[in-house]
Amino acid sequence: MKVRVNQDACIGCGACEQIDDELFKINDAGISKEVSEDVAEGKEENAKEAIDACPTGAIEEI
């Protein structure tokens, strides 16, 4: 599984980072960024939860 954060759509609410801070980090600009597009084995459910939790739909599975 791969994920990407659309930084133009992200509002920096931090829900994704709260769900899994090994997958997503809020950068210095206050916008979320995926740590890696490749989701580590065992982290898929957290990635899907973050996708569902994002209020702007900025996180997408690629």
Backbone as JSON Lines, residues from 0, in Angstrom:
{"i":0,"aa":"M","n":[0.85,-1.18,0.0],"ca":[0.0,0.0,0.0],"c":[0.9,1.24,0.0]}
{"i":1,"aa":"K","n":[0.45,2.24,-0.75],"ca":[1.16,3.52,-0.79],"c":[0.17,4.64,-0.52]}
{"i":2,"aa":"V","n":[0.64,5.69,0.15],"ca":[-0.2,6.85,0.43],"c":[0.54,8.13,0.07]}
{"i":3,"aa":"R","n":[-0.25,9.17,-0.18],"ca":[0.32,10.48,-0.45],"c":[-0.61,11.53,0.15]}
{"i":4,"aa":"V","n":[-0.01,12.58,0.71],"ca":[-0.78,13.71,1.22],"c":[-0.76,14.81,0.18]}
{"i":5,"aa":"N","n":[-1.95,15.23,-0.25],"ca":[-2.07,16.37,-1.15],"c":[-1.9,17.62,-0.29]}
{"i":6,"aa":"Q","n":[-0.75,18.22,-0.36],"ca":[-0.44,19.34,0.52],"c":[-1.25,20.59,0.19]}
{"i":7,"aa":"D","n":[-1.8,20.68,-1.01],"ca":[-2.67,21.8,-1.34],"c":[-4.03,21.68,-0.65]}
{"i":8,"aa":"A","n":[-4.44,20.44,-0.35],"ca":[-5.73,20.21,0.3],"c":[-5.62,20.12,1.82]}
{"i":9,"aa":"C","n":[-4.43,19.85,2.32],"ca":[-4.22,19.64,3.76],"c":[-4.39,20.95,4.52]}
{"i":10,"aa":"I","n":[-5.12,20.88,5.65],"ca":[-5.28,22.05,6.53],"c":[-4.46,21.92,7.8]}
{"i":11,"aa":"G","n":[-3.71,20.83,7.92],"ca":[-2.82,20.65,9.07],"c":[-3.53,20.38,10.38]}
{"i":12,"aa":"C","n":[-4.66,19.7,10.33],"ca":[-5.41,19.43,11.57],"c":[-4.68,18.46,12.49]}
{"i":13,"aa":"G","n":[-3.82,17.61,11.92],"ca":[-3.01,16.7,12.71],"c":[-3.65,15.37,13.04]}
{"i":14,"aa":"A","n":[-4.85,15.11,12.51],"ca":[-5.51,13.83,12.8],"c":[-4.66,12.66,12.35]}
{"i":15,"aa":"C","n":[-4.06,12.77,11.18],"ca":[-3.26,11.66,10.65],"c":[-2.04,11.39,11.53]}
{"i":16,"aa":"E","n":[-1.38,12.45,11.98],"ca":[-0.21,12.28,12.84],"c":[-0.61,11.69,14.18]}
{"i":17,"aa":"Q","n":[-1.78,12.06,14.68],"ca":[-2.26,11.47,15.94],"c":[-2.55,9.99,15.78]}
{"i":18,"aa":"I","n":[-3.03,9.59,14.63],"ca":[-3.32,8.18,14.38],"c":[-2.03,7.38,14.28]}
{"i":19,"aa":"D","n":[-1.05,7.91,13.55],"ca":[0.23,7.2,13.44],"c":[1.34,8.17,13.05]}
{"i":20,"aa":"D","n":[2.13,8.55,14.03],"ca":[3.21,9.51,13.78],"c":[4.43,8.88,13.12]}
{"i":21,"aa":"E","n":[4.36,7.58,12.84],"ca":[5.4,6.96,12.04],"c":[5.07,7.01,10.56]}
{"i":22,"aa":"L","n":[3.81,7.31,10.24],"ca":[3.37,7.41,8.85],"c":[3.26,8.85,8.38]}
{"i":23,"aa":"F","n":[2.85,9.75,9.28],"ca":[2.58,11.14,8.91],"c":[3.21,12.1,9.92]}
{"i":24,"aa":"K","n":[3.75,13.21,9.41],"ca":[4.34,14.25,10.26],"c":[3.83,15.6,9.78]}
{"i":25,"aa":"I","n":[3.56,16.49,10.71],"ca":[3.24,17.87,10.38],"c":[4.57,18.6,10.2]}
{"i":26,"aa":"N","n":[4.76,19.23,9.04],"ca":[6.03,19.89,8.76],"c":[6.07,21.3,9.35]}
{"i":27,"aa":"D","n":[7.16,22.0,9.13],"ca":[7.34,23.35,9.69],"c":[6.31,24.34,9.17]}
{"i":28,"aa":"A","n":[5.74,24.07,8.02],"ca":[4.7,24.94,7.45],"c":[3.32,24.62,8.01]}
{"i":29,"aa":"G","n":[3.24,23.6,8.89],"ca":[1.96,23.22,9.49],"c":[1.11,22.33,8.61]}
{"i":30,"aa":"I","n":[1.74,21.68,7.64],"ca":[1.04,20.82,6.69],"c":[1.56,19.39,6.87]}
{"i":31,"aa":"S","n":[0.65,18.43,6.73],"ca":[1.05,17.03,6.88],"c":[1.83,16.55,5.67]}
{"i":32,"aa":"K","n":[2.73,15.63,5.93],"ca":[3.53,14.99,4.88],"c":[3.68,13.53,5.25]}
{"i":33,"aa":"E","n":[3.55,12.65,4.25],"ca":[3.79,11.24,4.5],"c":[5.28,11.05,4.77]}
{"i":34,"aa":"V","n":[5.61,10.21,5.74],"ca":[7.01,9.92,6.03],"c":[7.62,9.16,4.86]}
{"i":35,"aa":"S","n":[6.85,8.24,4.31],"ca":[7.24,7.48,3.13],"c":[5.95,7.12,2.39]}
{"i":36,"aa":"E","n":[5.99,7.12,1.07],"ca":[4.81,6.71,0.32],"c":[4.48,5.25,0.59]}
{"i":37,"aa":"D","n":[5.5,4.44,0.85],"ca":[5.3,3.02,1.11],"c":[4.92,2.81,2.57]}
{"i":38,"aa":"V","n":[3.73,2.26,2.78],"ca":[3.26,1.98,4.13],"c":[3.84,0.64,4.57]}
{"i":39,"aa":"A","n":[4.49,0.66,5.72],"ca":[5.12,-0.56,6.24],"c":[4.08,-1.62,6.54]}
{"i":40,"aa":"E","n":[4.49,-2.86,6.39],"ca":[3.62,-3.98,6.73],"c":[3.16,-3.84,8.18]}
{"i":41,"aa":"G","n":[1.89,-4.04,8.4],"ca":[1.32,-3.91,9.74],"c":[0.79,-2.52,10.03]}
{"i":42,"aa":"K","n":[1.04,-1.56,9.14],"ca":[0.57,-0.18,9.32],"c":[-0.58,0.18,8.39]}
{"i":43,"aa":"E","n":[-1.02,-0.79,7.59],"ca":[-2.06,-0.53,6.6],"c":[-3.36,-0.03,7.22]}
{"i":44,"aa":"E","n":[-3.77,-0.65,8.32],"ca":[-5.03,-0.24,8.97],"c":[-4.94,1.19,9.49]}
{"i":45,"aa":"N","n":[-3.77,1.57,10.02],"ca":[-3.59,2.95,10.49],"c":[-3.65,3.91,9.32]}
{"i":46,"aa":"A","n":[-3.06,3.55,8.2],"ca":[-3.1,4.4,7.01],"c":[-4.54,4.58,6.54]}
{"i":47,"aa":"K","n":[-5.31,3.51,6.51],"ca":[-6.71,3.59,6.09],"c":[-7.53,4.43,7.07]}
{"i":48,"aa":"E","n":[-7.24,4.3,8.35],"ca":[-7.92,5.12,9.36],"c":[-7.6,6.6,9.15]}
{"i":49,"aa":"A","n":[-6.36,6.91,8.85],"ca":[-5.96,8.3,8.6],"c":[-6.65,8.85,7.35]}
{"i":50,"aa":"I","n":[-6.74,8.04,6.31],"ca":[-7.45,8.45,5.09],"c":[-8.9,8.81,5.44]}
{"i":51,"aa":"D","n":[-9.55,7.96,6.21],"ca":[-10.95,8.19,6.6],"c":[-11.11,9.38,7.53]}
{"i":52,"aa":"A","n":[-10.12,9.63,8.37],"ca":[-10.2,10.69,9.38],"c":[-9.88,12.07,8.81]}
{"i":53,"aa":"C","n":[-9.23,12.13,7.67],"ca":[-8.82,13.43,7.13],"c":[-10.06,14.24,6.73]}
{"i":54,"aa":"P","n":[-10.25,15.41,7.35],"ca":[-11.47,16.19,7.07],"c":[-11.53,16.78,5.66]}
{"i":55,"aa":"T","n":[-10.4,16.89,4.99],"ca":[-10.41,17.45,3.64],"c":[-10.14,16.42,2.56]}
{"i":56,"aa":"G","n":[-9.96,15.16,2.95],"ca":[-9.68,14.11,1.98],"c":[-8.31,14.27,1.32]}
{"i":57,"aa":"A","n":[-7.38,14.9,2.04],"ca":[-6.06,15.18,1.48],"c":[-5.16,13.95,1.38]}
{"i":58,"aa":"I","n":[-5.48,12.9,2.13],"ca":[-4.65,11.69,2.1],"c":[-5.28,10.71,1.13]}
{"i":59,"aa":"E","n":[-4.48,10.24,0.2],"ca":[-5.02,9.3,-0.78],"c":[-4.13,8.08,-0.89]}
{"i":60,"aa":"E","n":[-4.77,6.97,-1.19],"ca":[-4.02,5.75,-1.47],"c":[-3.63,5.81,-2.94]}
{"i":61,"aa":"I","n":[-2.36,5.53,-3.21],"ca":[-1.89,5.58,-4.59],"c":[-1.42,4.22,-5.05]}
